[in-house]
């Protein structure tokens, strides 16, 4: 019995040792798995931080490019607006000139019509003598119009820029 008790105790001791060594073996792989998992998590976190940083850098670059494009568009818009305002001012001047020239043309046409319709009205020799003297010195600006009997026509080619 002693042997069996000693044998039992040595068997249980062997079992304890083997179970403790199994625990040691099981602990090592658990610790190893835990360490590997921690390393994997760290690497994943590092990659995630790198992706976030790259995304932030890309967004910063995009903001910079869009700001540059916006400034370029604003500059172009300012130049175009200035050109538009200059053309509007020039157009306004040309309209005023056209209105004045049209008014002058209308007045000249009225004078030509008056001269053409009143050729036989001035029978007075004294007045005819004055007109002839006036024409002789080439000071009558309407002398050439009375001969043509044509109204004066204006065209866009007459307006000088």
DRENTORKOL-3810 file (N, C-alpha, C; in nm, 4 decimals):
REM DRENTORKOL-3810
@n.u->0.0775; n.v->-0.1172; n.w->0.0000; ca.u->0.0000; ca.v->0.0000; ca.w->0.0000; c.u->0.0819; c.v->0.1237; c.w->0.0000
@n.u->0.1893; n.v->0.1097; n.w->0.0692; ca.u->0.2773; ca.v->0.2230; ca.w->0.0715; c.u->0.3280; c.v->0.2534; c.w->-0.0675
@n.u->0.3557; n.v->0.1414; n.w->-0.1346; ca.u->0.4010; ca.v->0.1647; ca.w->-0.2699; c.u->0.2898; c.v->0.2206; c.w->-0.3541
@n.u->0.1744; n.v->0.1659; n.w->-0.3288; ca.u->0.0683; ca.v->0.2178; ca.w->-0.4129; c.u->0.0360; c.v->0.3603; c.w->-0.3729
@n.u->0.0435; n.v->0.3903; n.w->-0.2479; ca.u->0.0190; ca.v->0.5275; ca.w->-0.2074; c.u->0.1312; c.v->0.6156; c.w->-0.2585
@n.u->0.2523; n.v->0.5658; n.w->-0.2537; ca.u->0.3631; ca.v->0.6429; ca.w->-0.3062; c.u->0.3515; c.v->0.6492; c.w->-0.4565
@n.u->0.3123; n.v->0.5363; n.w->-0.5129; ca.u->0.2942; ca.v->0.5348; ca.w->-0.6579; c.u->0.1809; c.v->0.6279; c.w->-0.6985
@n.u->0.0789; n.v->0.6311; n.w->-0.6175; ca.u->-0.0331; ca.v->0.7186; ca.w->-0.6482; c.u->0.0079; c.v->0.8629; c.w->-0.6309
@n.u->0.0864; n.v->0.8815; n.w->-0.5272; ca.u->0.1257; ca.v->1.0193; ca.w->-0.5060; c.u->0.2252; c.v->1.0624; c.w->-0.6115
@n.u->0.3096; n.v->0.9732; n.w->-0.6541; ca.u->0.4023; ca.v->1.0123; ca.w->-0.7584; c.u->0.3267; c.v->1.0278; c.w->-0.8904
@n.u->0.2239; n.v->0.9460; n.w->-0.9120; ca.u->0.1436; ca.v->0.9595; ca.w->-1.0328; c.u->0.0671; c.v->1.0908; c.w->-1.0297
@n.u->0.0133; n.v->1.1231; n.w->-0.9134; ca.u->-0.0581; ca.v->1.2500; ca.w->-0.9053; c.u->0.0392; c.v->1.3652; c.w->-0.9173
@n.u->0.1564; n.v->1.3460; n.w->-0.8661; ca.u->0.2571; ca.v->1.4504; ca.w->-0.8782; c.u->0.2980; c.v->1.4649; c.w->-1.0238
@n.u->0.3086; n.v->1.3543; n.w->-1.0936; ca.u->0.3412; ca.v->1.3590; ca.w->-1.2347; c.u->0.2266; c.v->1.4243; c.w->-1.3097
@n.u->0.1061; n.v->1.3904; n.w->-1.2685; ca.u->-0.0095; ca.v->1.4523; ca.w->-1.3312; c.u->-0.0105; c.v->1.6022; c.w->-1.3055
@n.u->0.0230; n.v->1.6386; n.w->-1.1839; ca.u->0.0278; ca.v->1.7802; ca.w->-1.1519; c.u->0.1354; c.v->1.8486; c.w->-1.2324
@n.u->0.2494; n.v->1.7820; n.w->-1.2387; ca.u->0.3580; ca.v->1.8416; ca.w->-1.3164; c.u->0.3203; c.v->1.8506; c.w->-1.4628
@n.u->0.2636; n.v->1.7422; n.w->-1.5122; ca.u->0.2291; ca.v->1.7443; ca.w->-1.6523; c.u->0.1155; c.v->1.8421; c.w->-1.6764
@n.u->0.0232; n.v->1.8492; n.w->-1.5813; ca.u->-0.0835; ca.v->1.9464; ca.w->-1.5991; c.u->-0.0283; c.v->2.0872; c.w->-1.5838
@n.u->0.0660; n.v->2.1089; n.w->-1.4961; ca.u->0.1238; ca.v->2.2421; ca.w->-1.4837; c.u->0.2097; c.v->2.2733; c.w->-1.6047
@n.u->0.2758; n.v->2.1746; n.w->-1.6614; ca.u->0.3528; ca.v->2.2006; ca.w->-1.7817; c.u->0.2590; c.v->2.2219; c.w->-1.8997
@n.u->0.1432; n.v->2.1535; n.w->-1.8995; ca.u->0.0440; ca.v->2.1788; ca.w->-2.0024; c.u->-0.0102; c.v->2.3199; c.w->-1.9884
@n.u->-0.0291; n.v->2.3597; n.w->-1.8652; ca.u->-0.0734; ca.v->2.4963; ca.w->-1.8422; c.u->0.0324; c.v->2.5939; c.w->-1.8905
@n.u->0.1597; n.v->2.5586; n.w->-1.8641; ca.u->0.2674; ca.v->2.6438; ca.w->-1.9118; c.u->0.2653; c.v->2.6498; c.w->-2.0643
@n.u->0.2441; n.v->2.5334; n.w->-2.1260; ca.u->0.2371; ca.v->2.5306; ca.w->-2.2722; c.u->0.1157; c.v->2.6069; c.w->-2.3223
@n.u->0.0068; n.v->2.5923; n.w->-2.2494; ca.u->-0.1128; ca.v->2.6641; ca.w->-2.2896; c.u->-0.0972; c.v->2.8130; c.w->-2.2622
@n.u->-0.0248; n.v->2.8485; n.w->-2.1559; ca.u->-0.0031; ca.v->2.9903; ca.w->-2.1243; c.u->0.0824; c.v->3.0555; c.w->-2.2301
@n.u->0.1823; n.v->2.9855; n.w->-2.2716; ca.u->0.2737; ca.v->3.0424; ca.w->-2.3716; c.u->0.1987; c.v->3.0732; c.w->-2.5009
@n.u->0.1249; n.v->2.9783; n.w->-2.5551; ca.u->0.0532; ca.v->3.0140; ca.w->-2.6763; c.u->-0.0501; c.v->3.1236; c.w->-2.6532
@n.u->-0.1156; n.v->3.1295; n.w->-2.5393; ca.u->-0.2124; ca.v->3.2357; ca.w->-2.5107; c.u->-0.1384; c.v->3.3682; c.w->-2.5055
@n.u->-0.0253; n.v->3.3703; n.w->-2.4361; ca.u->0.0540; ca.v->3.4938; ca.w->-2.4303; c.u->0.1049; c.v->3.5314; c.w->-2.5692
@n.u->0.1460; n.v->3.4294; n.w->-2.6427; ca.u->0.1951; ca.v->3.4529; ca.w->-2.7791; c.u->0.0828; c.v->3.5057; c.w->-2.8673
@n.u->-0.0354; n.v->3.4454; n.w->-2.8574; ca.u->-0.1496; ca.v->3.4920; ca.w->-2.9360; c.u->-0.1881; c.v->3.6341; c.w->-2.8957
@n.u->-0.1836; n.v->3.6591; n.w->-2.7662; ca.u->-0.2168; ca.v->3.7933; ca.w->-2.7170; c.u->-0.1161; c.v->3.8954; c.w->-2.7696
@n.u->0.0118; n.v->3.8578; n.w->-2.7658; ca.u->0.1168; ca.v->3.9472; ca.w->-2.8156; c.u->0.1005; c.v->3.9702; c.w->-2.9656
@n.u->0.0728; n.v->3.8649; n.w->-3.0410; ca.u->0.0523; ca.v->3.8776; ca.w->-3.1851; c.u->-0.0694; c.v->3.9659; c.w->-3.2147
@n.u->-0.1749; n.v->3.9446; n.w->-3.1386; ca.u->-0.2964; ca.v->4.0248; ca.w->-3.1565; c.u->-0.2676; c.v->4.1721; c.w->-3.1272
@n.u->-0.1906; n.v->4.1984; n.w->-3.0210; ca.u->-0.1554; ca.v->4.3367; ca.w->-2.9876; c.u->-0.0730; c.v->4.3986; c.w->-3.0998
@n.u->0.0239; n.v->4.3216; n.w->-3.1526; ca.u->0.1048; ca.v->4.3725; ca.w->-3.2639; c.u->0.0178; c.v->4.3980; c.w->-3.3870
@n.u->-0.0729; n.v->4.3054; n.w->-3.4139; ca.u->-0.1624; ca.v->4.3216; ca.w->-3.5275; c.u->-0.2511; c.v->4.4449; c.w->-3.5096
@n.u->-0.3024; n.v->4.4649; n.w->-3.3882; ca.u->-0.3857; ca.v->4.5830; ca.w->-3.3606; c.u->-0.3057; c.v->4.7107; c.w->-3.3750
@n.u->-0.1814; n.v->4.7095; n.w->-3.3281; ca.u->-0.0960; ca.v->4.8286; ca.w->-3.3416; c.u->-0.0709; c.v->4.8598; c.w->-3.4886
@n.u->-0.0417; n.v->4.7565; n.w->-3.5657; ca.u->-0.0170; ca.v->4.7762; ca.w->-3.7091; c.u->-0.1433; c.v->4.8275; c.w->-3.7781
@n.u->-0.2573; n.v->4.7705; n.w->-3.7433; ca.u->-0.3839; ca.v->4.8159; ca.w->-3.8005; c.u->-0.4105; c.v->4.9619; c.w->-3.7637
@n.u->-0.3845; n.v->4.9982; n.w->-3.6392; ca.u->-0.4036; ca.v->5.1365; ca.w->-3.5944; c.u->-0.3067; c.v->5.2292; c.w->-3.6680
@n.u->-0.1829; n.v->5.1829; n.w->-3.6886; ca.u->-0.0838; ca.v->5.2639; ca.w->-3.7612; c.u->-0.1296; c.v->5.2862; c.w->-3.9057
@n.u->-0.1781; n.v->5.1790; n.w->-3.9723; ca.u->-0.2286; ca.v->5.1918; ca.w->-4.1094; c.u->-0.3494; c.v->5.2854; c.w->-4.1137
@n.u->-0.4374; n.v->5.2745; n.w->-4.0147; ca.u->-0.5550; ca.v->5.3617; ca.w->-4.0080; c.u->-0.5127; c.v->5.5079; c.w->-3.9936
@n.u->-0.4141; n.v->5.5339; n.w->-3.9064; ca.u->-0.3641; ca.v->5.6712; ca.w->-3.8902; c.u->-0.3019; c.v->5.7214; c.w->-4.0201
@n.u->-0.2291; n.v->5.6313; n.w->-4.0890; ca.u->-0.1680; ca.v->5.6711; ca.w->-4.2168; c.u->-0.2754; c.v->5.7034; c.w->-4.3210
@n.u->-0.3828; n.v->5.6222; n.w->-4.3273; ca.u->-0.4925; ca.v->5.6498; ca.w->-4.4203; c.u->-0.5590; c.v->5.7828; c.w->-4.3876
@n.u->-0.5837; n.v->5.8061; n.w->-4.2597; ca.u->-0.6447; ca.v->5.9336; ca.w->-4.2183; c.u->-0.5551; c.v->6.0505; c.w->-4.2564
@n.u->-0.4237; n.v->6.0366; n.w->-4.2342; ca.u->-0.3302; ca.v->6.1449; ca.w->-4.2669; c.u->-0.3274; c.v->6.1688; c.w->-4.4176
@n.u->-0.3262; n.v->6.0598; n.w->-4.4957; ca.u->-0.3276; ca.v->6.0743; ca.w->-4.6423; c.u->-0.4566; c.v->6.1418; c.w->-4.6872
@n.u->-0.5688; n.v->6.1005; n.w->-4.6300; ca.u->-0.6968; ca.v->6.1620; ca.w->-4.6639; c.u->-0.6958; c.v->6.3111; c.w->-4.6285
@n.u->-0.6422; n.v->6.3444; n.w->-4.5119; ca.u->-0.6328; ca.v->6.4841; ca.w->-4.4704; c.u->-0.5421; c.v->6.5623; c.w->-4.5654
@n.u->-0.4280; n.v->6.5030; n.w->-4.6041; ca.u->-0.3376; ca.v->6.5685; ca.w->-4.6988; c.u->-0.4053; c.v->6.5894; c.w->-4.8332
@n.u->-0.4808; n.v->6.4883; n.w->-4.8797; ca.u->-0.5532; ca.v->6.5015; ca.w->-5.0065; c.u->-0.6581; c.v->6.6120; c.w->-4.9994
@n.u->-0.7306; n.v->6.6184; n.w->-4.8886; ca.u->-0.8317; ca.v->6.7238; ca.w->-4.8728; c.u->-0.7677; c.v->6.8615; c.w->-4.8663
@n.u->-0.6536; n.v->6.8713; n.w->-4.7977; ca.u->-0.5820; ca.v->6.9993; ca.w->-4.7896; c.u->-0.5354; c.v->7.0424; c.w->-4.9283
@n.u->-0.4838; n.v->6.9480; n.w->-5.0056; ca.u->-0.4405; ca.v->6.9787; ca.w->-5.1419; c.u->-0.5591; c.v->7.0205; c.w->-5.2286
@n.u->-0.6728; n.v->6.9524; n.w->-5.2101; ca.u->-0.7926; ca.v->6.9871; ca.w->-5.2859; c.u->-0.8412; c.v->7.1277; c.w->-5.2488
@n.u->-0.8383; n.v->7.1606; n.w->-5.1209; ca.u->-0.8781; ca.v->7.2953; ca.w->-5.0771; c.u->-0.7859; c.v->7.3990; c.w->-5.1405
@n.u->-0.6570; n.v->7.3691; n.w->-5.1411; ca.u->-0.5599; ca.v->7.4618; ca.w->-5.1997; c.u->-0.5879; c.v->7.4814; c.w->-5.3490
@n.u->-0.6129; n.v->7.3727; n.w->-5.4212; ca.u->-0.6403; ca.v->7.3814; ca.w->-5.5649; c.u->-0.7708; c.v->7.4559; c.w->-5.5913
@n.u->-0.8737; n.v->7.4280; n.w->-5.5121; ca.u->-1.0023; ca.v->7.4962; ca.w->-5.5305; c.u->-0.9910; c.v->7.6451; c.w->-5.4986
@n.u->-0.9117; n.v->7.6787; n.w->-5.3975; ca.u->-0.8896; ca.v->7.8198; ca.w->-5.3651; c.u->-0.8173; c.v->7.8900; c.w->-5.4794
@n.u->-0.7179; n.v->7.8217; n.w->-5.5358; ca.u->-0.6441; ca.v->7.8774; ca.w->-5.6492; c.u->-0.7390; c.v->7.8970; c.w->-5.7679
@n.u->-0.8223; n.v->7.7965; n.w->-5.7967; ca.u->-0.9189; ca.v->7.8068; ca.w->-5.9060; c.u->-1.0181; c.v->7.9202; c.w->-5.8814
@n.u->-1.0649; n.v->7.9328; n.w->-5.7577; ca.u->-1.1600; ca.v->8.0389; ca.w->-5.7235; c.u->-1.0981; c.v->8.1763; c.w->-5.7462
@n.u->-0.9719; n.v->8.1930; n.w->-5.7028; ca.u->-0.9048; ca.v->8.3221; ca.w->-5.7214; c.u->-0.8856; c.v->8.3525; c.w->-5.8695
@n.u->-0.8539; n.v->8.2500; n.w->-5.9469; ca.u->-0.8367; ca.v->8.2682; ca.w->-6.0905; c.u->-0.9694; c.v->8.3086; c.w->-6.1549
@n.u->-1.0773; n.v->8.2437; n.w->-6.1149; ca.u->-1.2100; ca.v->8.2765; ca.w->-6.1693; c.u->-1.2509; c.v->8.4184; c.w->-6.1294
@n.u->-1.2262; n.v->8.4545; n.w->-6.0039; ca.u->-1.2590; ca.v->8.5906; ca.w->-5.9594; c.u->-1.1798; c.v->8.6947; c.w->-6.0368
@n.u->-1.0530; n.v->8.6671; n.w->-6.0592; ca.u->-0.9694; ca.v->8.7596; ca.w->-6.1354; c.u->-1.0221; c.v->8.7735; c.w->-6.2776
@n.u->-1.0546; n.v->8.6611; n.w->-6.3389; ca.u->-1.1092; ca.v->8.6633; ca.w->-6.4746; c.u->-1.2427; c.v->8.7366; c.w->-6.4779
@n.u->-1.3242; n.v->8.7146; n.w->-6.3759; ca.u->-1.4539; ca.v->8.7811; ca.w->-6.3682; c.u->-1.4367; c.v->8.9328; c.w->-6.3522
@n.u->-1.3392; n.v->8.9741; n.w->-6.2721; ca.u->-1.3138; ca.v->9.1179; ca.w->-6.2542; c.u->-1.2683; c.v->9.1814; c.w->-6.3847
@n.u->-1.1797; n.v->9.1131; n.w->-6.4580; ca.u->-1.1335; ca.v->9.1662; ca.w->-6.5863; c.u->-1.2510; c.v->9.1763; c.w->-6.6834
@n.u->-1.3327; n.v->9.0709; n.w->-6.6883; ca.u->-1.4481; ca.v->9.0707; ca.w->-6.7778; c.u->-1.5474; c.v->9.1799; c.w->-6.7400
@n.u->-1.5699; n.v->9.1990; n.w->-6.6118; ca.u->-1.6610; ca.v->9.3045; ca.w->-6.5659; c.u->-1.6084; c.v->9.4416; c.w->-6.6060
@n.u->-1.4769; n.v->9.4622; n.w->-6.5906; ca.u->-1.4175; ca.v->9.5900; ca.w->-6.6286; c.u->-1.4320; c.v->9.6141; c.w->-6.7789
@n.u->-1.4063; n.v->9.5098; n.w->-6.8586; ca.u->-1.4234; ca.v->9.5229; ca.w->-7.0038; c.u->-1.5687; c.v->9.5529; c.w->-7.0384
@n.u->-1.6611; n.v->9.4861; n.w->-6.9705; ca.u->-1.8031; ca.v->9.5099; ca.w->-6.9936; c.u->-1.8396; c.v->9.6558; c.w->-6.9626
@n.u->-1.7922; n.v->9.7045; n.w->-6.8479; ca.u->-1.8231; ca.v->9.8431; ca.w->-6.8106; c.u->-1.7643; c.v->9.9418; c.w->-6.9106
@n.u->-1.6419; n.v->9.9144; n.w->-6.9582; ca.u->-1.5804; ca.v->10.0012; ca.w->-7.0589; c.u->-1.6621; c.v->10.0006; c.w->-7.1878
@n.u->-1.7069; n.v->9.8824; n.w->-7.2295; ca.u->-1.7875; ca.v->9.8737; ca.w->-7.3514; c.u->-1.9237; c.v->9.9416; c.w->-7.3330
@n.u->-1.9815; n.v->9.9284; n.w->-7.2154; ca.u->-2.1088; ca.v->9.9958; ca.w->-7.1883; c.u->-2.0919; c.v->10.1474; c.w->-7.1961
@n.u->-1.9819; n.v->10.1975; n.w->-7.1395; ca.u->-1.9567; ca.v->10.3419; ca.w->-7.1443; c.u->-1.9367; c.v->10.3872; c.w->-7.2889
@n.u->-1.8581; n.v->10.3110; n.w->-7.3649; ca.u->-1.8357; ca.v->10.3459; ca.w->-7.5048; c.u->-1.9664; c.v->10.3373; c.w->-7.5840
@n.u->-2.0459; n.v->10.2361; n.w->-7.5552; ca.u->-2.1746; ca.v->10.2194; ca.w->-7.6226; c.u->-2.2672; c.v->10.3367; c.w->-7.5913
@n.u->-2.2662; n.v->10.3805; n.w->-7.4675; ca.u->-2.3488; ca.v->10.4948; ca.w->-7.4283; c.u->-2.3052; c.v->10.6213; c.w->-7.5033
@n.u->-2.1753; n.v->10.6402; n.w->-7.5150; ca.u->-2.1234; ca.v->10.7559; ca.w->-7.5894; c.u->-2.1659; c.v->10.7472; c.w->-7.7354
@n.u->-2.1514; n.v->10.6280; n.w->-7.7941; ca.u->-2.1894; ca.v->10.6109; ca.w->-7.9348; c.u->-2.3387; c.v->10.6323; c.w->-7.9552
@n.u->-2.4201; n.v->10.5896; n.w->-7.8599; ca.u->-2.5646; ca.v->10.6140; ca.w->-7.8713; c.u->-2.5949; c.v->10.7635; c.w->-7.8680
@n.u->-2.5271; n.v->10.8348; n.w->-7.7785; ca.u->-2.5481; ca.v->10.9796; ca.w->-7.7696; c.u->-2.5039; c.v->11.0475; c.w->-7.8995
@n.u->-2.3890; n.v->11.0037; n.w->-7.9524; ca.u->-2.3414; ca.v->11.0606; ca.w->-8.0785; c.u->-2.4392; c.v->11.0291; c.w->-8.1917
@n.u->-2.4895; n.v->10.9072; n.w->-8.1942; ca.u->-2.5848; ca.v->10.8691; ca.w->-8.2979; c.u->-2.7122; c.v->10.9537; c.w->-8.2867
@n.u->-2.7595; n.v->10.9767; n.w->-8.1647; ca.u->-2.8800; ca.v->11.0582; ca.w->-8.1466; c.u->-2.8557; c.v->11.2009; c.w->-8.1949
@n.u->-2.7382; n.v->11.2553; n.w->-8.1620; ca.u->-2.7079; ca.v->11.3917; ca.w->-8.2070; c.u->-2.6935; c.v->11.3975; c.w->-8.3583
@n.u->-2.6240; n.v->11.2989; n.w->-8.4165; ca.u->-2.6083; ca.v->11.2975; ca.w->-8.5615; c.u->-2.7420; c.v->11.2770; c.w->-8.6319
@n.u->-2.8283; n.v->11.1946; n.w->-8.5743; ca.u->-2.9617; ca.v->11.1759; ca.w->-8.6326; c.u->-3.0404; c.v->11.3061; c.w->-8.6280
@n.u->-3.0280; n.v->11.3755; n.w->-8.5165; ca.u->-3.0969; ca.v->11.5043; ca.w->-8.5040; c.u->-3.0434; c.v->11.6041; c.w->-8.6074
@n.u->-2.9119; n.v->11.6080; n.w->-8.6223; ca.u->-2.8521; ca.v->11.6983; ca.w->-8.7232; c.u->-2.8980; c.v->11.6588; c.w->-8.8633
@n.u->-2.8994; n.v->11.5287; n.w->-8.8907; ca.u->-2.9428; ca.v->11.4806; ca.w->-9.0214; c.u->-3.0870; c.v->11.5202; c.w->-9.0478
@n.u->-3.1704; n.v->11.5062; n.w->-8.9465; ca.u->-3.3098; ca.v->11.5447; ca.w->-8.9626; c.u->-3.3204; c.v->11.6951; c.w->-8.9913
@n.u->-3.2424; n.v->11.7738; n.w->-8.9193; ca.u->-3.2436; ca.v->11.9194; ca.w->-8.9435; c.u->-3.1959; c.v->11.9521; c.w->-9.0839
@n.u->-3.0898; n.v->11.8844; n.w->-9.1274; ca.u->-3.0389; ca.v->11.9088; ca.w->-9.2630; c.u->-3.1403; c.v->11.8671; c.w->-9.3678
@n.u->-3.2054; n.v->11.7551; n.w->-9.3473; ca.u->-3.3086; ca.v->11.7115; ca.w->-9.4422; c.u->-3.4248; c.v->11.8106; c.w->-9.4457
@n.u->-3.4597; n.v->11.8651; n.w->-9.3301; ca.u->-3.5663; ca.v->11.9664; ca.w->-9.3270; c.u->-3.5243; c.v->12.0904; c.w->-9.4032
@n.u->-3.3995; n.v->12.1305; n.w->-9.3895; ca.u->-3.3500; ca.v->12.2481; ca.w->-9.4620; c.u->-3.3507; c.v->12.2210; c.w->-9.6120
@n.u->-3.3052; n.v->12.1022; n.w->-9.6527; ca.u->-3.3053; ca.v->12.0656; ca.w->-9.7952; c.u->-3.4476; c.v->12.0649; c.w->-9.8473
@n.u->-3.5406; n.v->12.0078; n.w->-9.7738; ca.u->-3.6803; ca.v->12.0066; ca.w->-9.8158; c.u->-3.7349; c.v->12.1486; c.w->-9.8280
@n.u->-3.6982; n.v->12.2335; n.w->-9.7329; ca.u->-3.7436; ca.v->12.3725; ca.w->-9.7362; c.u->-3.6881; c.v->12.4443; c.w->-9.8584
@n.u->-3.5604; n.v->12.4235; n.w->-9.8874; ca.u->-3.4972; ca.v->12.4887; ca.w->-10.0032; c.u->-3.5608; c.v->12.4373; c.w->-10.1314
@n.u->-3.5843; n.v->12.3062; n.w->-10.1376; ca.u->-3.6438; ca.v->12.2489; ca.w->-10.2596; c.u->-3.7862; c.v->12.2973; c.w->-10.2812
@n.u->-3.8629; n.v->12.3120; n.w->-10.1769; ca.u->-4.0019; ca.v->12.3543; ca.w->-10.1922; c.u->-4.0153; c.v->12.5050; c.w->-10.2088
@n.u->-3.9153; n.v->12.5816; n.w->-10.1739; ca.u->-3.9288; ca.v->12.7285; ca.w->-10.1811; c.u->-3.8415; c.v->12.7893; c.w->-10.2885
@n.u->-3.8027; n.v->12.7167; n.w->-10.3911; ca.u->-3.7198; ca.v->12.7715; ca.w->-10.4993; c.u->-3.7903; c.v->12.8840; c.w->-10.5733
@n.u->-3.9174; n.v->12.8769; n.w->-10.5972; ca.u->-3.9889; ca.v->12.9800; ca.w->-10.6720; c.u->-4.0440; c.v->13.0894; c.w->-10.5837
@n.u->-4.0311; n.v->13.0814; n.w->-10.4540; ca.u->-4.0914; ca.v->13.1776; ca.w->-10.3634; c.u->-4.0106; c.v->13.3064; c.w->-10.3599
@n.u->-3.8797; n.v->13.2989; n.w->-10.3651; ca.u->-3.7942; ca.v->13.4174; ca.w->-10.3516; c.u->-3.7680; c.v->13.4777; c.w->-10.4889
@n.u->-3.8605; n.v->13.5620; n.w->-10.5386; ca.u->-3.8490; ca.v->13.6249; ca.w->-10.6692; c.u->-3.7817; c.v->13.7612; c.w->-10.6582
@n.u->-3.7568; n.v->13.8062; n.w->-10.5416; ca.u->-3.6981; ca.v->13.9384; ca.w->-10.5204; c.u->-3.5555; c.v->13.9392; c.w->-10.5745
@n.u->-3.5247; n.v->14.0358; n.w->-10.6651; ca.u->-3.3914; ca.v->14.0453; ca.w->-10.7254; c.u->-3.2858; c.v->14.0743; c.w->-10.6216
@n.u->-3.3222; n.v->14.1556; n.w->-10.5251; ca.u->-3.2262; ca.v->14.1923; ca.w->-10.4225; c.u->-3.1821; c.v->14.0690; c.w->-10.3438
@n.u->-3.2782; n.v->13.9816; n.w->-10.3099; ca.u->-3.2460; ca.v->13.8612; ca.w->-10.2323; c.u->-3.1671; c.v->13.7631; c.w->-10.3185
@n.u->-3.2079; n.v->13.7495; n.w->-10.4473; ca.u->-3.1348; ca.v->13.6600; ca.w->-10.5384; c.u->-2.9921; c.v->13.7087; c.w->-10.5547
@n.u->-2.9747; n.v->13.8382; n.w->-10.5598; ca.u->-2.8406; ca.v->13.8946; ca.w->-10.5756; c.u->-2.7542; c.v->13.8595; c.w->-10.4533
@n.u->-2.8155; n.v->13.8664; n.w->-10.3351; ca.u->-2.7414; ca.v->13.8320; ca.w->-10.2138; c.u->-2.7048; c.v->13.6825; c.w->-10.2132
@n.u->-2.7969; n.v->13.5982; n.w->-10.2569; ca.u->-2.7689; ca.v->13.4547; ca.w->-10.2593; c.u->-2.6589; c.v->13.4248; c.w->-10.3583
@n.u->-2.6646; n.v->13.4900; n.w->-10.4772; ca.u->-2.5610; ca.v->13.4668; ca.w->-10.5783; c.u->-2.4249; c.v->13.5137; c.w->-10.5289
@n.u->-2.4218; n.v->13.6296; n.w->-10.4618; ca.u->-2.2947; ca.v->13.6765; ca.w->-10.4068; c.u->-2.2433; c.v->13.5784; c.w->-10.3012
@n.u->-2.3342; n.v->13.5278; n.w->-10.2254; ca.u->-2.2972; ca.v->13.4335; ca.w->-10.1187; c.u->-2.2390; c.v->13.3061; c.w->-10.1798
@n.u->-2.3045; n.v->13.2563; n.w->-10.2871; ca.u->-2.2544; ca.v->13.1369; ca.w->-10.3556; c.u->-2.1207; c.v->13.1663; c.w->-10.4221
@n.u->-2.1030; n.v->13.2851; n.w->-10.4714; ca.u->-1.9811; ca.v->13.3204; ca.w->-10.5429; c.u->-1.8603; c.v->13.3107; c.w->-10.4502
@n.u->-1.8793; n.v->13.3450; n.w->-10.3259; ca.u->-1.7674; ca.v->13.3367; ca.w->-10.2314; c.u->-1.7572; c.v->13.1991; c.w->-10.1654
@n.u->-1.8402; n.v->13.1052; n.w->-10.2117; ca.u->-1.8385; ca.v->12.9677; ca.w->-10.1606; c.u->-1.8653; c.v->12.9610; c.w->-10.0106
@n.u->-1.9508; n.v->13.0495; n.w->-9.9654; ca.u->-1.9803; ca.v->13.0514; ca.w->-9.8241; c.u->-2.1180; c.v->12.9935; c.w->-9.7952
@n.u->-2.1909; n.v->12.9554; n.w->-9.8970; ca.u->-2.3222; ca.v->12.8974; ca.w->-9.8767; c.u->-2.3055; c.v->12.7458; c.w->-9.8618
@n.u->-2.3239; n.v->12.6948; n.w->-9.7442; ca.u->-2.3049; ca.v->12.5507; ca.w->-9.7266; c.u->-2.4170; c.v->12.4692; c.w->-9.7878
@n.u->-2.5281; n.v->12.5321; n.w->-9.8244; ca.u->-2.6427; ca.v->12.4571; ca.w->-9.8759; c.u->-2.6497; c.v->12.4603; c.w->-10.0272
@n.u->-2.5568; n.v->12.5294; n.w->-10.0902; ca.u->-2.5584; ca.v->12.5423; ca.w->-10.2356; c.u->-2.5524; c.v->12.4077; c.w->-10.3045
@n.u->-2.4711; n.v->12.3195; n.w->-10.2609; ca.u->-2.4572; ca.v->12.1889; ca.w->-10.3262; c.u->-2.5795; c.v->12.1010; c.w->-10.3008
@n.u->-2.6473; n.v->12.1210; n.w->-10.1915; ca.u->-2.7649; ca.v->12.0397; ca.w->-10.1628; c.u->-2.8830; c.v->12.0809; c.w->-10.2498
@n.u->-2.8913; n.v->12.2070; n.w->-10.2815; ca.u->-3.0021; ca.v->12.2547; ca.w->-10.3626; c.u->-2.9930; c.v->12.1976; c.w->-10.5026
@n.u->-2.8741; n.v->12.1689; n.w->-10.5513; ca.u->-2.8551; ca.v->12.1159; ca.w->-10.6856; c.u->-2.8964; c.v->11.9685; c.w->-10.6899
@n.u->-2.8587; n.v->11.8914; n.w->-10.5878; ca.u->-2.8836; ca.v->11.7473; ca.w->-10.5897; c.u->-3.0298; c.v->11.7114; c.w->-10.5659
@n.u->-3.0971; n.v->11.7888; n.w->-10.4855; ca.u->-3.2354; ca.v->11.7605; ca.w->-10.4488; c.u->-3.2524; c.v->11.6191; c.w->-10.3903
@n.u->-3.1544; n.v->11.5729; n.w->-10.3188; ca.u->-3.1569; ca.v->11.4400; ca.w->-10.2564; c.u->-3.1503; c.v->11.4568; c.w->-10.1052
@n.u->-3.2259; n.v->11.3771; n.w->-10.0286; ca.u->-3.2121; ca.v->11.3845; ca.w->-9.8827; c.u->-3.0780; c.v->11.3231; c.w->-9.8403
@n.u->-3.0298; n.v->11.3676; n.w->-9.7285; ca.u->-2.9026; ca.v->11.3180; ca.w->-9.6764; c.u->-2.9299; c.v->11.1889; c.w->-9.5998
@n.u->-2.8530; n.v->11.0882; n.w->-9.6276; ca.u->-2.8704; ca.v->10.9579; ca.w->-9.5619; c.u->-2.7478; c.v->10.9296; c.w->-9.4755
@n.u->-2.7706; n.v->10.8755; n.w->-9.3593; ca.u->-2.6606; ca.v->10.8402; ca.w->-9.2688; c.u->-2.6425; c.v->10.6886; c.w->-9.2718
@n.u->-2.5197; n.v->10.6472; n.w->-9.2530; ca.u->-2.4933; ca.v->10.5030; ca.w->-9.2431; c.u->-2.3980; c.v->10.4798; c.w->-9.1257
@n.u->-2.3843; n.v->10.3555; n.w->-9.0876; ca.u->-2.2966; ca.v->10.3207; ca.w->-8.9764; c.u->-2.1511; c.v->10.3502; c.w->-9.0101
@n.u->-2.1155; n.v->10.3528; n.w->-9.1405; ca.u->-1.9783; ca.v->10.3793; ca.w->-9.1808; c.u->-1.9367; c.v->10.5229; c.w->-9.1528
@n.u->-2.0345; n.v->10.6129; n.w->-9.1401; ca.u->-2.0039; ca.v->10.7538; ca.w->-9.1180; c.u->-1.9556; c.v->10.7803; c.w->-8.9759
@n.u->-1.9929; n.v->10.6958; n.w->-8.8828; ca.u->-1.9586; ca.v->10.7192; ca.w->-8.7417; c.u->-1.8160; c.v->10.6715; c.w->-8.7196
@n.u->-1.7338; n.v->10.7605; n.w->-8.6748; ca.u->-1.5926; ca.v->10.7277; ca.w->-8.6490; c.u->-1.5773; c.v->10.6891; c.w->-8.5020
@n.u->-1.4942; n.v->10.5927; n.w->-8.4776; ca.u->-1.4725; ca.v->10.5451; ca.w->-8.3406; c.u->-1.3564; c.v->10.6165; c.w->-8.2785
END
